[in-house]
């Protein structure tokens, strides 16, 4: 097993309507770089990785505890870059996998938006990622992730070795969602229908709240259709309207599923990070407004 090479542990508490960090601990290369007071008593938290990325054999452990009525937004400053798991020209015995373990504990009526930057897997990278979420009554979690196939400008396209991602969510000690994603490009036919097909990037937005029901999921689906059909995503990302009818233009594709209880999962596939992020952001702002009556939140980095 890899050694623990970086960790963050933090506890959030609410006092007189404002959330603050009551306790925190971190080890290099991870740290909480900065916090900001947002509207609605929300605390904005920026994580920082002082290293070039997750190196071979690294293990990151991140633990967040959100006490009752806390209101927190968390992001990081840049992509999570996963470096090769073996030295150049190394053999199979020299593989040193990387790990990232995260635990989120949400107290009663807490509200958490966890929106990290994308994960980029370099050639020959191996990453095992696991997140465990425990939610108490009345709590809310909006979580995003985005996986890139490699450094595409260097010609890396699904040249990483192994990626495994697990997420489990319990609400009042009842399992309401569990996902297991395992990608081994050398052994799988990723370009087939039912897999990645012609797409290269995958973004996901998770919404867990007791208000999420069939009617909300249907409304979100209509909103997503409007965003794509109107061409707003192309405009926002600087693409020309002519690209919408170009033979080389491949539209984004998406799907929405309800979880067992109290949640929904929005998956978006495409070819460019910024296009997926733009659609994710639109959906996130819609969720904020429709479920919680919150104004749009625009984060600068």
MIDOSE-1310 file (N, C-alpha, C; in nm, 2 decimals, decimal comma, always signed):
residues 301
xxxx	+0,08/-0,12/+0,00/+0,00/+0,00/+0,00/+0,09/+0,12/+0,00; +0,04/+0,23/-0,07/+0,12/+0,35/-0,07/+0,13/+0,42/+0,07; +0,23/+0,50/+0,09/+0,23/+0,57/+0,22/+0,14/+0,70/+0,20; +0,10/+0,75/+0,32/+0,02/+0,87/+0,32/+0,11/+0,99/+0,30
xxxx	+0,10/+1,05/+0,18/+0,19/+1,16/+0,15/+0,13/+1,29/+0,16; +0,00/+1,30/+0,18/-0,07/+1,43/+0,19/-0,21/+1,40/+0,26; -0,25/+1,49/+0,35/-0,38/+1,48/+0,41/-0,44/+1,61/+0,45; -0,57/+1,62/+0,45/-0,64/+1,74/+0,50/-0,75/+1,68/+0,59
xxxx	-0,76/+1,74/+0,71/-0,88/+1,71/+0,79/-0,93/+1,85/+0,84; -1,06/+1,87/+0,83/-1,12/+2,00/+0,87/-1,26/+1,97/+0,93; -1,29/+2,06/+1,02/-1,42/+2,06/+1,08/-1,49/+2,19/+1,07; -1,61/+2,20/+1,02/-1,68/+2,33/+1,00/-1,80/+2,34/+1,10
xxxx	-1,81/+2,46/+1,16/-1,92/+2,49/+1,25/-1,99/+2,62/+1,21; -2,12/+2,62/+1,24/-2,20/+2,74/+1,22/-2,22/+2,82/+1,34; -2,21/+2,95/+1,33/-2,23/+3,04/+1,45/-2,30/+3,17/+1,40; -2,41/+3,20/+1,45/-2,49/+3,32/+1,42/-2,50/+3,33/+1,27
xxxx	-2,53/+3,22/+1,20/-2,56/+3,23/+1,06/-2,44/+3,22/+0,96; -2,32/+3,22/+1,02/-2,19/+3,22/+0,93/-2,12/+3,09/+0,97; -2,07/+3,03/+0,86/-1,99/+2,91/+0,88/-1,84/+2,94/+0,88; -1,77/+2,87/+0,97/-1,62/+2,89/+0,98/-1,56/+2,76/+1,01
xxxx	-1,43/+2,75/+0,98/-1,35/+2,63/+1,02/-1,32/+2,64/+1,17; -1,36/+2,53/+1,24/-1,33/+2,53/+1,38/-1,20/+2,45/+1,41; -1,16/+2,36/+1,32/-1,04/+2,28/+1,35/-0,99/+2,23/+1,21; -0,86/+2,23/+1,19/-0,80/+2,18/+1,07/-0,66/+2,13/+1,09
xxxx	-0,63/+2,04/+1,00/-0,49/+1,98/+1,00/-0,46/+1,94/+0,86; -0,33/+1,97/+0,82/-0,29/+1,92/+0,69/-0,14/+1,89/+0,69; -0,11/+1,81/+0,59/+0,03/+1,78/+0,57/+0,07/+1,80/+0,43; +0,19/+1,83/+0,40/+0,24/+1,86/+0,27/+0,22/+1,73/+0,18
xxxx	+0,18/+1,75/+0,05/+0,17/+1,88/-0,02/+0,03/+1,94/-0,02; -0,06/+1,89/+0,06/-0,20/+1,94/+0,06/-0,22/+2,05/+0,17; -0,30/+2,14/+0,15/-0,33/+2,24/+0,25/-0,46/+2,32/+0,21; -0,52/+2,38/+0,30/-0,63/+2,48/+0,27/-0,57/+2,61/+0,25
xxxx	-0,57/+2,66/+0,12/-0,50/+2,78/+0,08/-0,57/+2,90/+0,13; -0,70/+2,91/+0,12/-0,77/+3,03/+0,16/-0,92/+3,00/+0,18; -0,98/+3,08/+0,26/-1,13/+3,07/+0,28/-1,19/+3,21/+0,26; -1,31/+3,21/+0,21/-1,38/+3,34/+0,18/-1,52/+3,33/+0,23
xxxx	-1,57/+3,44/+0,27/-1,71/+3,45/+0,32/-1,80/+3,48/+0,20; -1,89/+3,39/+0,16/-1,98/+3,41/+0,05/-2,12/+3,46/+0,10; -2,21/+3,48/+0,01/-2,35/+3,51/+0,05/-2,41/+3,40/+0,12; -2,52/+3,43/+0,19/-2,60/+3,33/+0,26/-2,53/+3,26/+0,38
xxxx	-2,42/+3,33/+0,43/-2,34/+3,27/+0,54/-2,25/+3,15/+0,49; -2,24/+3,14/+0,36/-2,16/+3,03/+0,31/-2,01/+3,06/+0,32; -1,93/+2,95/+0,35/-1,78/+2,97/+0,35/-1,72/+2,90/+0,23; -1,64/+2,98/+0,15/-1,57/+2,92/+0,03/-1,44/+2,87/+0,08
xxxx	-1,40/+2,75/+0,04/-1,27/+2,69/+0,08/-1,20/+2,65/-0,05; -1,07/+2,69/-0,06/-0,98/+2,65/-0,17/-0,87/+2,56/-0,12; -0,87/+2,44/-0,18/-0,76/+2,35/-0,15/-0,64/+2,37/-0,24; -0,53/+2,34/-0,19/-0,40/+2,36/-0,27/-0,32/+2,24/-0,26
xxxx	-0,26/+2,20/-0,38/-0,16/+2,09/-0,38/-0,03/+2,15/-0,43; +0,07/+2,16/-0,34/+0,19/+2,23/-0,36/+0,29/+2,14/-0,45; +0,25/+2,02/-0,48/+0,34/+1,94/-0,57/+0,29/+1,94/-0,71; +0,36/+1,88/-0,81/+0,32/+1,88/-0,95/+0,20/+1,80/-0,97
xxxx	+0,15/+1,72/-0,87/+0,04/+1,63/-0,89/+0,05/+1,51/-0,80; -0,03/+1,41/-0,82/-0,02/+1,29/-0,75/+0,08/+1,20/-0,81; +0,19/+1,18/-0,75/+0,30/+1,10/-0,80/+0,28/+0,95/-0,78; +0,37/+0,87/-0,84/+0,36/+0,73/-0,82/+0,38/+0,69/-0,68
xxxx	+0,29/+0,61/-0,62/+0,30/+0,57/-0,48/+0,24/+0,67/-0,38; +0,19/+0,78/-0,43/+0,13/+0,88/-0,34/-0,01/+0,83/-0,29; -0,04/+0,87/-0,17/-0,17/+0,85/-0,11/-0,22/+0,97/-0,04; -0,33/+1,02/-0,09/-0,39/+1,14/-0,03/-0,52/+1,10/+0,05
xxxx	-0,53/+1,16/+0,17/-0,65/+1,13/+0,25/-0,71/+1,27/+0,29; -0,84/+1,28/+0,25/-0,91/+1,41/+0,28/-1,03/+1,38/+0,36; -1,05/+1,44/+0,47/-1,16/+1,42/+0,56/-1,23/+1,56/+0,59; -1,35/+1,57/+0,56/-1,43/+1,69/+0,59/-1,55/+1,65/+0,68
xxxx	-1,56/+1,73/+0,79/-1,68/+1,72/+0,87/-1,76/+1,85/+0,88; -1,88/+1,84/+0,84/-1,97/+1,96/+0,84/-2,08/+1,95/+0,95; -2,06/+2,03/+1,05/-2,16/+2,02/+1,16/-2,29/+2,08/+1,12; -2,39/+2,07/+1,21/-2,53/+2,11/+1,19/-2,53/+2,25/+1,13
xxxx	-2,61/+2,27/+1,03/-2,64/+2,40/+0,97/-2,53/+2,47/+0,90; -2,42/+2,40/+0,88/-2,30/+2,46/+0,81/-2,34/+2,48/+0,66; -2,27/+2,57/+0,60/-2,29/+2,60/+0,46/-2,16/+2,63/+0,39; -2,11/+2,53/+0,31/-1,97/+2,53/+0,26/-1,97/+2,50/+0,11
xxxx	-1,88/+2,58/+0,05/-1,84/+2,55/-0,09/-1,69/+2,52/-0,09; -1,65/+2,40/-0,16/-1,51/+2,36/-0,16/-1,47/+2,34/-0,30; -1,35/+2,39/-0,34/-1,29/+2,36/-0,47/-1,14/+2,35/-0,45; -1,07/+2,32/-0,56/-0,92/+2,33/-0,56/-0,88/+2,42/-0,66
xxxx	-0,75/+2,45/-0,66/-0,69/+2,55/-0,75/-0,66/+2,51/-0,89; -0,64/+2,38/-0,91/-0,60/+2,33/-1,04/-0,64/+2,19/-1,06; -0,62/+2,13/-1,18/-0,65/+1,99/-1,21/-0,57/+1,90/-1,11; -0,63/+1,79/-1,08/-0,56/+1,68/-1,01/-0,49/+1,60/-1,12
xxxx	-0,36/+1,62/-1,12/-0,27/+1,55/-1,23/-0,21/+1,43/-1,17; -0,24/+1,31/-1,23/-0,19/+1,19/-1,19/-0,08/+1,14/-1,27; +0,04/+1,13/-1,22/+0,16/+1,10/-1,29/+0,18/+0,95/-1,31; +0,27/+0,91/-1,41/+0,29/+0,77/-1,44/+0,32/+0,69/-1,31
xxxx	+0,27/+0,57/-1,31/+0,28/+0,48/-1,20/+0,41/+0,39/-1,21; +0,48/+0,41/-1,32/+0,60/+0,33/-1,33/+0,71/+0,42/-1,39; +0,84/+0,39/-1,37/+0,94/+0,47/-1,43/+0,95/+0,44/-1,58; +1,00/+0,53/-1,66/+1,01/+0,51/-1,80/+1,08/+0,38/-1,83
xxxx	+1,02/+0,29/-1,91/+1,08/+0,16/-1,95/+1,07/+0,06/-1,83; +0,99/+0,09/-1,73/+0,98/+0,00/-1,61/+0,90/-0,12/-1,65; +0,92/-0,23/-1,57/+0,84/-0,35/-1,59/+0,72/-0,35/-1,50; +0,64/-0,45/-1,51/+0,52/-0,46/-1,43/+0,54/-0,47/-1,28
xxxx	+0,66/-0,51/-1,24/+0,69/-0,52/-1,10/+0,72/-0,39/-1,04; +0,74/-0,29/-1,12/+0,78/-0,16/-1,07/+0,66/-0,06/-1,06; +0,54/-0,11/-1,09/+0,42/-0,03/-1,08/+0,39/+0,02/-0,94; +0,37/+0,15/-0,92/+0,34/+0,20/-0,79/+0,21/+0,28/-0,80
xxxx	+0,10/+0,22/-0,77/-0,03/+0,29/-0,78/-0,04/+0,41/-0,69; -0,13/+0,51/-0,73/-0,16/+0,62/-0,65/-0,30/+0,60/-0,59; -0,33/+0,66/-0,48/-0,46/+0,65/-0,41/-0,51/+0,79/-0,37; -0,64/+0,81/-0,37/-0,70/+0,92/-0,31/-0,83/+0,88/-0,24
xxxx	-0,83/+0,90/-0,11/-0,94/+0,86/-0,02/-1,00/+0,98/+0,04; -1,13/+0,99/+0,03/-1,20/+1,11/+0,08/-1,32/+1,06/+0,16; -1,35/+1,14/+0,27/-1,46/+1,11/+0,36/-1,53/+1,24/+0,39; -1,66/+1,25/+0,36/-1,74/+1,36/+0,39/-1,85/+1,32/+0,49
xxxx	-1,86/+1,40/+0,60/-1,96/+1,37/+0,70/-2,05/+1,50/+0,72; -2,17/+1,49/+0,68/-2,26/+1,60/+0,68/-2,36/+1,59/+0,79; -2,36/+1,70/+0,88/-2,45/+1,70/+1,00/-2,59/+1,74/+0,96; -2,68/+1,75/+1,05/-2,82/+1,79/+1,02/-2,83/+1,92/+0,96
xxxx	-2,91/+1,93/+0,85/-2,93/+2,06/+0,78/-2,81/+2,13/+0,73; -2,70/+2,06/+0,71/-2,58/+2,12/+0,65/-2,60/+2,12/+0,50; -2,53/+2,21/+0,43/-2,53/+2,23/+0,29/-2,39/+2,24/+0,23; -2,36/+2,15/+0,14/-2,22/+2,14/+0,10/-2,22/+2,13/-0,06
xxxx	-2,14/+2,22/-0,12/-2,11/+2,21/-0,26/-1,96/+2,18/-0,28; -1,93/+2,06/-0,33/-1,79/+2,02/-0,35/-1,77/+2,01/-0,50; -1,69/+2,10/-0,55/-1,67/+2,12/-0,69/-1,53/+2,12/-0,73; -1,45/+2,01/-0,72/-1,31/+2,01/-0,76/-1,29/+2,03/-0,91
xxxx	-1,17/+2,07/-0,94/-1,13/+2,07/-1,08/-1,11/+1,93/-1,14; -1,10/+1,91/-1,27/-1,10/+1,78/-1,33/-0,97/+1,70/-1,29; -0,99/+1,57/-1,30/-0,88/+1,47/-1,28/-0,82/+1,44/-1,42; -0,69/+1,46/-1,43/-0,62/+1,43/-1,56/-0,52/+1,31/-1,53
xxxx	-0,54/+1,20/-1,60/-0,45/+1,08/-1,59/-0,35/+1,08/-1,70; -0,22/+1,10/-1,66/-0,11/+1,09/-1,76/-0,09/+0,95/-1,81; -0,01/+0,94/-1,91/+0,02/+0,81/-1,97/+0,08/+0,72/-1,86; +0,04/+0,60/-1,85/+0,08/+0,50/-1,76/+0,04/+0,53/-1,61
xxxx	-0,05/+0,62/-1,59/-0,10/+0,65/-1,46/-0,19/+0,54/-1,40; -0,19/+0,52/-1,27/-0,28/+0,42/-1,20/-0,33/+0,50/-1,08; -0,46/+0,51/-1,08/-0,53/+0,58/-0,96/-0,64/+0,50/-0,91; -0,64/+0,48/-0,78/-0,76/+0,43/-0,71/-0,82/+0,54/-0,62
xxxx	-0,94/+0,57/-0,65/-1,01/+0,68/-0,58/-1,13/+0,63/-0,51; -1,15/+0,68/-0,39/-1,27/+0,63/-0,32/-1,32/+0,75/-0,23; -1,46/+0,77/-0,24/-1,52/+0,87/-0,16/-1,64/+0,81/-0,08; -1,64/+0,83/+0,05/-1,75/+0,78/+0,13/-1,82/+0,90/+0,19
xxxx	-1,95/+0,91/+0,18/-2,03/+1,02/+0,22/-2,13/+0,97/+0,32; -2,14/+1,04/+0,44/-2,24/+1,01/+0,54/-2,32/+1,14/+0,56; -2,46/+1,13/+0,53/-2,54/+1,24/+0,54/-2,65/+1,22/+0,65; -2,67/+1,33/+0,73/-2,77/+1,33/+0,83/-2,90/+1,40/+0,78
xxxx	-3,00/+1,39/+0,86/-3,13/+1,44/+0,82/-3,13/+1,59/+0,78; -3,19/+1,62/+0,66/-3,19/+1,76/+0,61/-3,07/+1,81/+0,55; -2,97/+1,73/+0,53/-2,84/+1,77/+0,47/-2,85/+1,77/+0,32; -2,76/+1,84/+0,26/-2,76/+1,85/+0,11/-2,61/+1,84/+0,06
xxxx	-2,59/+1,77/-0,04/-2,46/+1,76/-0,11/-2,48/+1,77/-0,26; -2,40/+1,87/-0,31/-2,39/+1,89/-0,46/-2,24/+1,86/-0,49; -2,22/+1,76/-0,57/-2,08/+1,71/-0,59/-2,06/+1,70/-0,74; -1,94/+1,74/-0,79/-1,91/+1,73/-0,93/-1,77/+1,66/-0,95
xxxx	-1,76/+1,59/-1,06/-1,63/+1,54/-1,10/-1,62/+1,54/-1,25; -1,50/+1,54/-1,30/-1,47/+1,53/-1,44/-1,34/+1,46/-1,47; -1,35/+1,36/-1,56/-1,23/+1,28/-1,58/-1,18/+1,30/-1,73; -1,05/+1,33/-1,74/-0,99/+1,36/-1,87/-0,91/+1,23/-1,92
xxxx	-0,90/+1,21/-2,05/-0,83/+1,09/-2,10/-0,68/+1,10/-2,10; -0,62/+1,22/-2,06/-0,48/+1,24/-2,07/-0,45/+1,37/-2,12; -0,32/+1,40/-2,14/-0,28/+1,53/-2,20/-0,30/+1,52/-2,35; -0,42/+1,56/-2,39/-0,46/+1,54/-2,53/-0,37/+1,62/-2,63
xxxx	-0,31/+1,73/-2,58/-0,23/+1,81/-2,67/-0,09/+1,74/-2,70; -0,06/+1,64/-2,61/+0,06/+1,56/-2,63/+0,03/+1,43/-2,70; -0,10/+1,41/-2,74/-0,14/+1,29/-2,81/-0,18/+1,18/-2,71; -0,19/+1,21/-2,58/-0,23/+1,11/-2,49/-0,38/+1,10/-2,49
xxxx	-0,43/+0,98/-2,53/-0,57/+0,96/-2,53/-0,60/+0,82/-2,48; -0,64/+0,81/-2,35/-0,67/+0,68/-2,29/-0,54/+0,59/-2,29; -0,43/+0,66/-2,26/-0,30/+0,59/-2,25/-0,26/+0,56/-2,10; -0,35/+0,60/-2,01/-0,33/+0,56/-1,87/-0,35/+0,42/-1,85
xxxx	-0,30/+0,36/-1,74/-0,30/+0,22/-1,72/-0,43/+0,17/-1,65; -0,47/+0,24/-1,55/-0,58/+0,19/-1,47/-0,64/+0,30/-1,39; -0,78/+0,31/-1,39/-0,85/+0,41/-1,31/-0,97/+0,35/-1,25; -0,98/+0,36/-1,12/-1,09/+0,30/-1,05/-1,14/+0,40/-0,95
xxxx	-1,27/+0,42/-0,96/-1,34/+0,53/-0,88/-1,46/+0,47/-0,81; -1,47/+0,49/-0,68/-1,58/+0,44/-0,60/-1,64/+0,55/-0,52; -1,78/+0,55/-0,52/-1,85/+0,65/-0,44/-1,97/+0,58/-0,37; -1,98/+0,60/-0,24/-2,09/+0,55/-0,17/-2,15/+0,66/-0,08
xxxx	-2,28/+0,67/-0,08/-2,35/+0,78/+0,00/-2,46/+0,71/+0,08; -2,45/+0,74/+0,21/-2,56/+0,70/+0,30/-2,63/+0,82/+0,36; -2,76/+0,80/+0,38/-2,84/+0,90/+0,44/-2,91/+0,85/+0,56; -2,88/+0,90/+0,67/-2,93/+0,85/+0,80/-2,90/+0,70/+0,81
xxxx	-2,78/+0,66/+0,78/-2,72/+0,53/+0,79/-2,78/+0,43/+0,69; -2,86/+0,48/+0,59/-2,91/+0,40/+0,48/-2,84/+0,43/+0,35; -2,79/+0,32/+0,29/-2,72/+0,34/+0,16/-2,82/+0,38/+0,05; -2,80/+0,50/-0,01/-2,89/+0,55/-0,11/-2,82/+0,56/-0,25
xxxx	-2,69/+0,55/-0,25/-2,62/+0,55/-0,38/-2,48/+0,48/-0,37; -2,45/+0,41/-0,47/-2,32/+0,34/-0,47/-2,28/+0,33/-0,62; -2,16/+0,37/-0,65/-2,11/+0,35/-0,79/-1,97/+0,30/-0,79; -1,94/+0,22/-0,89/-1,80/+0,17/-0,91/-1,77/+0,18/-1,05
xxxx	-1,66/+0,26/-1,08/-1,61/+0,28/-1,22/-1,47/+0,22/-1,23; -1,45/+0,14/-1,33/-1,32/+0,08/-1,35/-1,29/+0,09/-1,50; -1,18/+0,16/-1,53/-1,14/+0,18/-1,67/-0,99/+0,13/-1,68; -0,98/+0,03/-1,77/-0,85/-0,03/-1,80/-0,84/-0,02/-1,96
xxxx	-0,79/+0,09/-2,01/-0,80/+0,11/-2,16/-0,74/+0,00/-2,24; -0,63/-0,06/-2,20/-0,56/-0,16/-2,28/-0,65/-0,29/-2,29; -0,74/-0,30/-2,20/-0,82/-0,43/-2,19/-0,96/-0,41/-2,23; -1,00/-0,28/-2,25/-1,15/-0,26/-2,28/-1,16/-0,19/-2,41
xxxx	-1,27/-0,21/-2,48/-1,30/-0,14/-2,61/-1,38/-0,02/-2,58; -1,31/+0,09/-2,55/-1,38/+0,21/-2,50/-1,45/+0,28/-2,61; -1,42/+0,26/-2,74/-1,48/+0,33/-2,84/-1,60/+0,27/-2,90; -1,67/+0,18/-2,82/-1,78/+0,11/-2,87/-1,91/+0,17/-2,81
xxxx	-2,02/+0,14/-2,87/-2,15/+0,19/-2,82/-2,18/+0,11/-2,69; -2,22/+0,18/-2,59/-2,24/+0,13/-2,45/-2,12/+0,15/-2,36; -2,01/+0,20/-2,42/-1,90/+0,24/-2,34/-1,88/+0,39/-2,37; -1,76/+0,44/-2,41/-1,74/+0,58/-2,43/-1,78/+0,62/-2,57
xxxx	-1,79/+0,52/-2,67/-1,82/+0,55/-2,81/-1,72/+0,65/-2,86; -1,77/+0,76/-2,92/-1,68/+0,86/-2,98/-1,63/+0,97/-2,88; -1,68/+0,96/-2,76/-1,65/+1,06/-2,66/-1,52/+1,03/-2,58; -1,46/+1,14/-2,52/-1,33/+1,12/-2,45/-1,33/+1,17/-2,31
xxxx	-1,43/+1,26/-2,28/-1,43/+1,32/-2,14/-1,57/+1,29/-2,08; -1,57/+1,27/-1,95/-1,69/+1,24/-1,87/-1,70/+1,33/-1,75; -1,81/+1,41/-1,74/-1,84/+1,49/-1,62/-1,96/+1,44/-1,56; -1,96/+1,45/-1,42/-2,08/+1,41/-1,35/-2,12/+1,51/-1,24
xxxx	-2,24/+1,53/-1,23/-2,30/+1,62/-1,12/-2,39/+1,54/-1,03; -2,36/+1,53/-0,91/-2,45/+1,45/-0,81/-2,52/+1,55/-0,73; -2,65/+1,53/-0,71/-2,74/+1,61/-0,62/-2,81/+1,52/-0,52; -2,78/+1,54/-0,40/-2,84/+1,46/-0,29/-2,91/+1,56/-0,19
xxxx	-3,04/+1,54/-0,19/-3,13/+1,62/-0,11/-3,27/+1,56/-0,10; -3,33/+1,57/+0,01/-3,47/+1,51/+0,02/-3,57/+1,57/-0,07; -3,54/+1,69/-0,13/-3,64/+1,75/-0,23/-3,63/+1,69/-0,37; -3,52/+1,61/-0,40/-3,51/+1,56/-0,53/-3,60/+1,45/-0,55
xxxx	-3,69/+1,47/-0,65/-3,79/+1,37/-0,68/-3,81/+1,36/-0,83; -3,91/+1,28/-0,88/-3,92/+1,25/-1,02/-3,96/+1,38/-1,09; -4,04/+1,47/-1,03/-4,08/+1,59/-1,10/-3,95/+1,69/-1,11; -3,87/+1,69/-1,01/-3,75/+1,77/-1,03/-3,66/+1,72/-1,14
xxxx	-3,64/+1,59/-1,14/-3,55/+1,53/-1,24/-3,60/+1,56/-1,38; -3,73/+1,55/-1,40/-3,79/+1,58/-1,53/-3,77/+1,73/-1,57; -3,79/+1,82/-1,47/-3,76/+1,96/-1,49/-3,62/+1,99/-1,53; -3,53/+1,92/-1,46/-3,38/+1,94/-1,49/-3,35/+1,89/-1,63
xxxx	-3,42/+1,78/-1,67/-3,40/+1,72/-1,81/-3,44/+1,82/-1,91; -3,56/+1,88/-1,89/-3,61/+1,98/-1,99/-3,51/+2,10/-1,99; -3,46/+2,14/-1,88/-3,36/+2,25/-1,88/-3,24/+2,22/-1,96; -3,19/+2,10/-1,94/-3,07/+2,06/-2,01/-3,09/+2,05/-2,16
xxxx	-3,21/+2,00/-2,20/-3,24/+2,00/-2,34/-3,25/+2,14/-2,40; -3,30/+2,24/-2,33/-3,31/+2,37/-2,37/-3,17/+2,43/-2,39; -3,08/+2,40/-2,29/-2,94/+2,45/-2,30/-2,87/+2,40/-2,43; -2,89/+2,28/-2,46/-2,82/+2,22/-2,58/-2,89/+2,26/-2,71
xxxx	-3,02/+2,27/-2,71/-3,09/+2,30/-2,84/-3,07/+2,45/-2,87; -3,06/+2,53/-2,77/-3,05/+2,68/-2,80/-2,91/+2,71/-2,85; -2,81/+2,63/-2,83/-2,67/+2,66/-2,87/-2,60/+2,75/-2,77; -2,66/+2,77/-2,65/-2,60/+2,85/-2,55/-2,46/+2,81/-2,51
xxxx	-2,44/+2,67/-2,50/-2,32/+2,62/-2,46/-2,21/+2,66/-2,56; -2,24/+2,65/-2,68/-2,14/+2,68/-2,79/-2,11/+2,83/-2,78; -2,21/+2,92/-2,75/-2,18/+3,06/-2,74/-2,09/+3,09/-2,62; -2,13/+3,03/-2,51/-2,05/+3,06/-2,38/-1,91/+3,02/-2,39
xxxx	-1,88/+2,91/-2,46/-1,75/+2,86/-2,47/-1,67/+2,92/-2,59; -1,73/+3,02/-2,66/-1,65/+3,09/-2,76/-1,66/+3,02/-2,89; -1,74/+2,91/-2,91/-1,75/+2,85/-3,04/-1,83/+2,93/-3,13; -1,81/+2,92/-3,26/-1,89/+2,99/-3,36/-2,02/+2,91/-3,38
xxxx	-2,13/+2,99/-3,40/-2,26/+2,92/-3,43/-2,25/+2,83/-3,55; -2,16/+2,86/-3,64/-2,15/+2,77/-3,76/-2,10/+2,63/-3,72; -2,04/+2,62/-3,61/-1,99/+2,49/-3,56/-2,10/+2,40/-3,53; -2,21/+2,45/-3,50/-2,33/+2,36/-3,46/-2,37/+2,28/-3,58
xxxx	-2,35/+2,33/-3,70/-2,39/+2,25/-3,82/-2,27/+2,19/-3,89; -2,15/+2,21/-3,83/-2,03/+2,15/-3,90/-2,03/+2,00/-3,88; -1,97/+1,93/-3,98/-1,96/+1,79/-3,97/-1,86/+1,75/-3,87; -1,77/+1,84/-3,83/-1,66/+1,81/-3,73/-1,71/+1,83/-3,59
xxxx	-1,83/+1,90/-3,58/-1,88/+1,93/-3,44/-1,95/+1,81/-3,39; -1,91/+1,77/-3,27/-1,97/+1,66/-3,20/-2,04/+1,71/-3,08; -2,17/+1,71/-3,07/-2,24/+1,77/-2,96/-2,22/+1,69/-2,83; -2,24/+1,76/-2,72/-2,24/+1,69/-2,59/-2,36/+1,60/-2,58
xxxx	-2,34/+1,50/-2,50/-2,45/+1,41/-2,47/-2,46/+1,39/-2,32; -2,58/+1,37/-2,27/-2,60/+1,36/-2,13/-2,71/+1,26/-2,09; -2,72/+1,23/-1,96/-2,82/+1,14/-1,91/-2,84/+1,18/-1,76; -2,97/+1,16/-1,72/-3,00/+1,19/-1,58/-3,07/+1,06/-1,52
xxxx	-3,02/+1,02/-1,40/-3,08/+0,91/-1,33/-3,11/+0,95/-1,19; -3,22/+0,89/-1,14/-3,25/+0,91/-0,99/-3,17/+0,80/-0,92; -3,13/+0,84/-0,80/-3,07/+0,74/-0,71/-3,18/+0,67/-0,64; -3,14/+0,57/-0,56/-3,24/+0,49/-0,48/-3,33/+0,58/-0,40
xxxx	-3,28/+0,68/-0,34/-3,36/+0,78/-0,26/-3,28/+0,91/-0,26; -3,36/+1,02/-0,26/-3,31/+1,15/-0,23/-3,19/+1,20/-0,31; -3,19/+1,16/-0,44/-3,08/+1,21/-0,52/-3,10/+1,19/-0,67; -3,01/+1,25/-0,74/-3,00/+1,24/-0,89/-2,86/+1,25/-0,93
xxxx	-2,83/+1,19/-1,05/-2,70/+1,19/-1,10/-2,71/+1,24/-1,25; -2,64/+1,34/-1,28/-2,63/+1,39/-1,42/-2,49/+1,36/-1,48; -2,49/+1,29/-1,59/-2,37/+1,25/-1,65/-2,36/+1,32/-1,79; -2,24/+1,38/-1,82/-2,22/+1,45/-1,95/-2,10/+1,40/-2,01
xxxx	-2,11/+1,37/-2,14/-1,99/+1,32/-2,22/-1,97/+1,42/-2,33; -1,84/+1,44/-2,36/-1,80/+1,53/-2,47/-1,65/+1,51/-2,50; -1,60/+1,62/-2,57/-1,46/+1,61/-2,61/-1,37/+1,72/-2,55; -1,43/+1,82/-2,48/-1,36/+1,93/-2,43/-1,40/+1,96/-2,29
xxxx	-1,30/+1,99/-2,20/-1,33/+2,01/-2,06/-1,42/+2,13/-2,05; -1,39/+2,24/-2,11/-1,46/+2,36/-2,09/-1,61/+2,36/-2,13; -1,64/+2,27/-2,24/-1,78/+2,26/-2,28/-1,86/+2,18/-2,17; -1,80/+2,07/-2,12/-1,86/+2,00/-2,01/-1,88/+2,08/-1,89
xxxx	-1,78/+2,15/-1,85/-1,78/+2,24/-1,73/-1,89/+2,34/-1,75; -1,91/+2,40/-1,87/-2,01/+2,50/-1,89/-2,15/+2,44/-1,87; -2,17/+2,32/-1,92/-2,30/+2,26/-1,90/-2,32/+2,22/-1,76; -2,22/+2,17/-1,69/-2,23/+2,14/-1,55/-2,26/+2,26/-1,47
xxxx	-2,20/+2,37/-1,50/-2,22/+2,49/-1,43/-2,36/+2,54/-1,44; -2,42/+2,53/-1,57/-2,55/+2,57/-1,59/-2,65/+2,49/-1,51; -2,63/+2,36/-1,50/-2,71/+2,27/-1,43/-2,70/+2,30/-1,28; -2,58/+2,32/-1,23/-2,55/+2,35/-1,09/-2,63/+2,48/-1,05
xxxx	-2,62/+2,58/-1,13/-2,69/+2,71/-1,10/-2,84/+2,69/-1,10; -2,89/+2,60/-1,19/-3,03/+2,57/-1,19/-3,08/+2,50/-1,06; -3,00/+2,41/-1,02/-3,03/+2,34/-0,90/-3,03/+2,43/-0,78; -2,93/+2,52/-0,77/-2,93/+2,62/-0,66/-3,05/+2,70/-0,66
xxxx	-3,10/+2,75/-0,78/-3,21/+2,84/-0,78/-3,34/+2,77/-0,76; -3,36/+2,65/-0,82/-3,49/+2,58/-0,82/-3,51/+2,51/-0,68; -3,41/+2,45/-0,62/-3,43/+2,38/-0,50/-3,41/+2,46/-0,37; -3,32/+2,57/-0,38/-3,29/+2,64/-0,26/-3,31/+2,79/-0,27
xxxx	-3,35/+2,84/-0,39/-3,37/+2,98/-0,40/-3,25/+3,07/-0,39; -3,13/+3,01/-0,43/-3,01/+3,08/-0,42/-2,97/+3,15/-0,55; -2,91/+3,26/-0,55/-2,86/+3,33/-0,66/-2,74/+3,26/-0,72; -2,71/+3,28/-0,85/-2,59/+3,21/-0,91/-2,46/+3,25/-0,83
xxxx	-2,38/+3,15/-0,83/-2,25/+3,16/-0,76/-2,14/+3,15/-0,87; -2,06/+3,26/-0,89/-1,96/+3,25/-0,99/-1,82/+3,26/-0,92; -1,74/+3,16/-0,94/-1,61/+3,14/-0,87/-1,50/+3,18/-0,96; -1,41/+3,27/-0,92/-1,29/+3,30/-1,00/-1,17/+3,23/-0,94
x	-1,08/+3,19/-1,03/-0,96/+3,12/-0,99/-0,84/+3,18/-1,06
